[in-house]
Amino acid sequence: MRTPKVLLLALAVVAGALVLPGTAGAAYSDPLTTTTKQNLVWHATPAAALTALDNALPNVSLNTVVNDPSYAMTGCTGAEKAALPKAPAATKSLCWDAERAGSTTWVPQGITTSGDADDDGMWGADKVILSGWHGTDALGRYNDARIQAVNYDDPASAAHRMMYLAVPNSTGSSFSAAKAHLGGMAWLGDKVYVTAVGNTSTAIRVFSTQHILQLTDTTSNAIGKTSGGYAAYTYKYAMMQVGYYTYAGGTCSMASDTGVPCFSSISLDRTTSPASIVTTEYFSDQSLHGRLYRFPMGTDYLLTGTATEAFRSSVGNMQGVLSHDGKWYVAHSSATINGQLWAQTTAASTSATCGSTAACWAVHPEALTYDWSTGLVWSQSEWSTADCQAQNQTCGRSVFAVPLSSLG
């Protein structure tokens, strides 16, 4: 979620003493409180449409995609390293090639890994990181969505290939761009969950690694069926939507914390039985308080749609969310300085990793995901070096990880 380039909070105060404007007594150190549960409604892509596209185009595995990289990940520049968390320090970090690092048309948001997807932490023989990006106004296709599929088998030579996210039409004769802000991602089995767009009735879009198509027209600046075959704006691969969830209450609102919530980020919690998806919502208005929800998995790696937990948090500007063994973690962002990582329960809310420093998480941080097989929490930062320089800040885009054990 883009943080407005204005001073949102004076975060130089001591963590836990921060009081939100317009909300008497409300502080980030306030524990979670229970709130009204929200439910979801599932809408499946017609099976015949998926079959038609699978028959019309080569259907490839995610392993094929990550072993066909087009861009190398790089070491991080000084500015990009400056965006990494101060405490706890990142134990893993990697950065994008120059085009991705400086792009004004695409920005990184959600993240997930094969540590979500499979019991051994691998996807087949590969260690995979999926980084979700959305298109900006400069692209001309705002909230078009793509995934950077990173081959992380050898961290020293990590590389990635981009996949467009697409929605089949009802017959499978063509497809269109999936509209998603991608503020959060989760991956279990063949299903990849991404957050949709705010102020709509669509909550979460679901894609499948069983429906990744190799496009036959990689020169047309179009999407769907073309005179030359099937295209997705010159990309080689596109992953098809297998369904989506709408809010049972109707259209969500990004301007209200009492109505239907707009999910801004999601992640997978493997510590519940069954596994579950957790969500949060983002408000730039500091008088509003984001809510957290939990939805358990049902059959075929799909949600039951019925929330089992609902909490309200007093942390502002919540970007990422994570839940593990009953504790919730939310990543807060500031427009001007490092963000904060808060550990929350109904008994306490703390940012213990910072010590006497109020803000020690990443600069312009985004989603969170936990790789249970390595014990690492992964995240990424949003702003390009040019964005940062324009605001007289030293930062840039990076992908990084810290041990869960270091988060308090």
Disulfide bonds with the S-S distance in Angstrom:
Cys76-Cys95 2.10
Cys252-Cys262 2.01
Cys354-Cys360 2.15
Cys388-Cys395 1.87
